[in-house]
Amino acid sequence: MKLAIEYSFRLRYQDNTHEVVIPAERLLDVPLDVETVRRLVEHDDALLAELFRDFLPEYRQMAKDPAYWSEELERDDERIKLVEVV
């Protein structure tokens, strides 16, 4: 059995859920909390691209000015969970 961590959330004004599966090996010896996983994803271009897909260019523009876009960048239902991958 191979395990991974699924990180997911909805941005405040969007209906769709953004999610990405992170190989468990990437999280060895890392505290498993939402904040830590969020930072890991934010610093990995491949994971960020998988998470936001077509919305990535808009997200990157918004992230450059988080004070202005603060409401749009709010994350609802943010969670991590252990999942099995095949």
ZATI-701408 format. One line per field, with one value per atom (N, C-alpha, C): residue number from 1; x, y, z; atom name; residue in one letter. Coordinates in nm, 3 decimals, always signed. Each point is the difference from the previous one (the first is absolute). Layout:
<recs>
resi	NUM_...
x	X_...
y	Y_...
z	Z_...
name	CA_...
resn	A_...
</recs>
This chain:
<recs>
resi	1_1_1_2_2_2_3_3_3_4_4_4_5_5_5_6_6_6_7_7_7_8_8_8_9_9_9_10_10_10_11_11_11_12_12_12_13_13_13_14_14_14_15_15_15_16_16_16_17_17_17_18_18_18_19_19_19_20_20_20_21_21_21_22_22_22_23_23_23_24_24_24_25_25_25_26_26_26_27_27_27_28_28_28_29_29_29_30_30_30_31_31_31_32_32_32_33_33_33_34_34_34_35_35_35_36_36_36_37_37_37_38_38_38_39_39_39_40_40_40_41_41_41_42_42_42_43_43_43_44_44_44_45_45_45_46_46_46_47_47_47_48_48_48_49_49_49_50_50_50_51_51_51_52_52_52_53_53_53_54_54_54_55_55_55_56_56_56_57_57_57_58_58_58_59_59_59_60_60_60_61_61_61_62_62_62_63_63_63_64_64_64_65_65_65_66_66_66_67_67_67_68_68_68_69_69_69_70_70_70_71_71_71_72_72_72_73_73_73_74_74_74_75_75_75_76_76_76_77_77_77_78_78_78_79_79_79_80_80_80_81_81_81_82_82_82_83_83_83_84_84_84_85_85_85_86_86_86
x	+0.085_-0.085_+0.090_-0.030_+0.075_-0.090_+0.054_-0.080_+0.047_-0.093_+0.029_-0.089_+0.027_-0.083_-0.075_-0.131_-0.081_-0.026_+0.033_-0.023_-0.109_-0.103_-0.109_-0.061_-0.067_-0.070_-0.082_-0.084_-0.072_+0.041_+0.025_+0.021_-0.135_+0.000_-0.122_-0.112_+0.028_-0.105_-0.011_+0.054_-0.006_-0.078_-0.067_-0.076_+0.084_+0.099_+0.078_+0.107_+0.030_+0.103_+0.132_+0.104_+0.136_+0.062_+0.064_+0.064_+0.123_+0.093_+0.122_+0.040_+0.057_+0.048_+0.152_+0.052_+0.144_+0.055_+0.101_+0.059_+0.045_-0.028_+0.032_+0.150_+0.084_+0.144_+0.040_-0.075_+0.029_-0.027_-0.074_-0.041_+0.063_+0.103_+0.068_+0.063_-0.014_+0.057_-0.051_-0.120_-0.063_-0.129_-0.025_-0.126_-0.120_-0.094_-0.116_-0.111_+0.011_-0.106_-0.024_-0.114_-0.040_+0.100_+0.045_+0.092_+0.131_+0.055_+0.126_-0.018_-0.108_-0.026_-0.025_-0.072_-0.024_+0.133_+0.091_+0.131_+0.078_-0.003_+0.069_-0.053_-0.131_-0.060_+0.033_-0.008_+0.027_+0.142_+0.093_+0.140_+0.040_-0.098_+0.027_-0.084_+0.065_-0.072_-0.086_+0.048_-0.076_-0.127_+0.011_-0.118_-0.098_+0.052_-0.085_-0.075_+0.066_-0.064_-0.110_+0.026_-0.102_-0.118_+0.029_-0.104_-0.094_+0.055_-0.082_-0.033_+0.073_-0.025_-0.016_-0.112_-0.020_-0.007_-0.028_-0.012_+0.136_+0.107_+0.132_+0.047_-0.011_+0.046_-0.073_-0.132_-0.076_+0.041_+0.018_+0.041_+0.134_+0.094_+0.133_-0.008_-0.084_-0.018_-0.059_-0.100_-0.063_+0.098_+0.081_+0.095_+0.110_+0.023_+0.101_-0.046_-0.130_-0.055_-0.104_+0.044_-0.096_-0.084_+0.051_-0.080_-0.124_+0.018_-0.112_-0.098_+0.053_-0.082_-0.033_+0.013_-0.012_-0.130_-0.113_-0.126_-0.005_+0.046_-0.003_+0.095_+0.105_+0.098_-0.035_-0.106_-0.040_-0.038_+0.045_-0.024_-0.103_-0.106_-0.104_+0.017_-0.043_+0.004_+0.140_+0.102_+0.138_+0.029_+0.052_+0.025_+0.108_+0.052_+0.092_-0.055_+0.025_-0.040_+0.092_+0.015_+0.082_-0.081_+0.061_-0.069_+0.092_-0.062_+0.074_+0.010_+0.117_+0.019_+0.037_-0.039_+0.030_+0.104
y	-0.118_+0.118_+0.125_+0.092_+0.124_+0.114_+0.086_+0.107_+0.137_+0.095_+0.138_+0.090_+0.128_+0.098_+0.081_+0.009_+0.085_+0.132_+0.109_+0.134_+0.064_+0.056_+0.057_+0.120_+0.084_+0.118_+0.061_+0.095_+0.084_+0.144_+0.076_+0.143_+0.065_+0.108_+0.060_+0.017_+0.055_+0.030_-0.104_-0.118_-0.105_-0.120_-0.068_-0.119_-0.128_-0.001_-0.123_-0.016_-0.125_-0.034_-0.020_+0.061_-0.021_-0.109_-0.098_-0.106_-0.052_-0.049_-0.057_-0.116_-0.104_-0.115_+0.009_-0.005_+0.014_-0.135_-0.052_-0.128_+0.008_-0.104_-0.001_+0.020_-0.045_+0.015_+0.148_+0.087_+0.144_+0.059_-0.075_+0.052_-0.076_-0.078_-0.070_+0.101_-0.023_+0.085_+0.143_+0.019_+0.132_-0.007_+0.100_-0.002_-0.001_-0.087_-0.010_+0.092_+0.125_+0.095_+0.080_+0.062_+0.069_+0.109_+0.078_+0.110_-0.050_-0.106_-0.055_-0.054_-0.072_-0.055_+0.114_+0.104_+0.116_+0.062_+0.020_+0.059_-0.089_-0.130_-0.094_+0.015_+0.003_+0.012_+0.135_+0.106_+0.135_+0.015_-0.081_+0.011_-0.107_-0.070_-0.104_+0.029_+0.043_+0.040_-0.113_-0.122_-0.111_-0.027_+0.000_-0.022_+0.116_+0.122_+0.118_-0.005_-0.042_-0.012_-0.106_-0.112_-0.104_+0.047_+0.076_+0.049_+0.098_+0.096_+0.106_-0.020_-0.087_-0.030_+0.128_+0.019_+0.116_+0.132_-0.005_+0.122_+0.051_-0.076_+0.036_+0.140_+0.043_+0.136_+0.108_-0.014_+0.097_-0.005_-0.121_-0.014_+0.068_-0.021_+0.061_+0.153_+0.056_+0.145_+0.049_-0.071_+0.038_-0.013_-0.105_-0.024_+0.106_+0.070_+0.107_+0.119_+0.016_+0.111_-0.052_-0.076_-0.065_+0.100_+0.119_+0.098_+0.039_+0.025_+0.039_-0.115_-0.120_-0.117_-0.086_+0.052_-0.081_-0.080_+0.060_-0.074_-0.112_+0.028_-0.101_-0.115_+0.024_-0.104_-0.080_+0.040_-0.075_-0.142_-0.095_-0.142_-0.054_-0.060_-0.064_-0.151_-0.068_-0.147_-0.054_+0.070_-0.043_-0.121_-0.106_-0.124_-0.085_-0.089_-0.103_-0.135_-0.102_-0.134_-0.102_-0.112_-0.110_-0.080_-0.024_-0.076_-0.110_-0.102_-0.109_+0.030_-0.019_+0.021_-0.132_-0.014_-0.125_+0.023
z	+0.000_+0.000_+0.000_-0.091_-0.009_+0.046_+0.087_+0.057_-0.045_+0.005_-0.035_+0.086_-0.006_+0.070_-0.105_+0.017_-0.089_+0.072_-0.067_+0.052_-0.085_+0.063_-0.076_+0.072_-0.079_+0.051_-0.112_+0.037_-0.095_+0.026_-0.106_+0.017_+0.027_+0.074_+0.053_-0.103_-0.116_-0.098_-0.112_+0.022_-0.102_+0.053_-0.091_+0.038_-0.006_-0.089_-0.018_+0.108_+0.028_+0.099_-0.072_+0.053_-0.051_+0.087_-0.065_+0.078_-0.072_+0.081_-0.052_+0.090_-0.060_+0.076_+0.005_+0.121_+0.024_+0.045_-0.068_+0.043_+0.145_+0.076_+0.142_+0.026_-0.092_+0.017_+0.013_-0.064_+0.004_+0.138_+0.083_+0.131_+0.116_-0.029_+0.109_+0.095_+0.127_+0.105_-0.006_-0.055_-0.007_+0.082_+0.084_+0.075_-0.096_+0.026_-0.089_+0.048_-0.038_+0.025_-0.128_-0.008_-0.123_-0.038_+0.096_-0.028_-0.061_+0.054_-0.052_-0.142_-0.023_-0.134_-0.099_+0.042_-0.087_-0.043_+0.094_-0.033_-0.096_+0.022_-0.089_-0.143_-0.016_-0.133_-0.062_+0.077_-0.052_-0.055_+0.050_-0.042_-0.103_-0.054_-0.099_-0.126_-0.107_-0.121_-0.058_+0.004_-0.057_+0.082_+0.132_+0.084_-0.013_-0.006_-0.015_-0.133_-0.105_-0.132_+0.002_+0.068_+0.011_+0.084_+0.104_+0.089_-0.070_-0.073_-0.059_-0.148_-0.069_-0.141_-0.083_-0.068_-0.088_+0.075_+0.128_+0.081_+0.048_-0.023_+0.053_-0.040_-0.126_-0.033_+0.081_+0.014_+0.079_+0.147_+0.052_+0.140_+0.024_-0.089_+0.018_-0.001_-0.089_-0.002_+0.132_+0.050_+0.126_+0.116_-0.001_+0.109_+0.006_-0.110_+0.000_+0.083_+0.020_+0.077_+0.099_+0.100_+0.091_+0.082_+0.024_+0.075_-0.081_-0.128_-0.086_-0.021_-0.021_-0.032_+0.122_+0.120_+0.121_+0.008_-0.033_+0.007_-0.103_-0.123_-0.105_+0.028_+0.078_+0.031_+0.126_+0.070_+0.119_-0.039_+0.082_-0.028_+0.097_-0.054_+0.080_-0.009_+0.104_+0.004_-0.031_+0.047_-0.023_+0.087_-0.063_+0.076_-0.065_+0.081_-0.050_+0.046_-0.082_+0.041_-0.065_+0.069_-0.048_-0.103_-0.116_-0.105_-0.053_-0.055_-0.064_-0.150_-0.055_-0.143_-0.066_-0.126_-0.072_-0.106
name	N_CA_C_N_CA_C_N_CA_C_N_CA_C_N_CA_C_N_CA_C_N_CA_C_N_CA_C_N_CA_C_N_CA_C_N_CA_C_N_CA_C_N_CA_C_N_CA_C_N_CA_C_N_CA_C_N_CA_C_N_CA_C_N_CA_C_N_CA_C_N_CA_C_N_CA_C_N_CA_C_N_CA_C_N_CA_C_N_CA_C_N_CA_C_N_CA_C_N_CA_C_N_CA_C_N_CA_C_N_CA_C_N_CA_C_N_CA_C_N_CA_C_N_CA_C_N_CA_C_N_CA_C_N_CA_C_N_CA_C_N_CA_C_N_CA_C_N_CA_C_N_CA_C_N_CA_C_N_CA_C_N_CA_C_N_CA_C_N_CA_C_N_CA_C_N_CA_C_N_CA_C_N_CA_C_N_CA_C_N_CA_C_N_CA_C_N_CA_C_N_CA_C_N_CA_C_N_CA_C_N_CA_C_N_CA_C_N_CA_C_N_CA_C_N_CA_C_N_CA_C_N_CA_C_N_CA_C_N_CA_C_N_CA_C_N_CA_C_N_CA_C_N_CA_C_N_CA_C_N_CA_C_N_CA_C_N_CA_C_N_CA_C_N_CA_C_N_CA_C_N_CA_C_N_CA_C_N_CA_C_N_CA_C_N_CA_C_N_CA_C
resn	M_M_M_K_K_K_L_L_L_A_A_A_I_I_I_E_E_E_Y_Y_Y_S_S_S_F_F_F_R_R_R_L_L_L_R_R_R_Y_Y_Y_Q_Q_Q_D_D_D_N_N_N_T_T_T_H_H_H_E_E_E_V_V_V_V_V_V_I_I_I_P_P_P_A_A_A_E_E_E_R_R_R_L_L_L_L_L_L_D_D_D_V_V_V_P_P_P_L_L_L_D_D_D_V_V_V_E_E_E_T_T_T_V_V_V_R_R_R_R_R_R_L_L_L_V_V_V_E_E_E_H_H_H_D_D_D_D_D_D_A_A_A_L_L_L_L_L_L_A_A_A_E_E_E_L_L_L_F_F_F_R_R_R_D_D_D_F_F_F_L_L_L_P_P_P_E_E_E_Y_Y_Y_R_R_R_Q_Q_Q_M_M_M_A_A_A_K_K_K_D_D_D_P_P_P_A_A_A_Y_Y_Y_W_W_W_S_S_S_E_E_E_E_E_E_L_L_L_E_E_E_R_R_R_D_D_D_D_D_D_E_E_E_R_R_R_I_I_I_K_K_K_L_L_L_V_V_V_E_E_E_V_V_V_V_V_V
</recs>
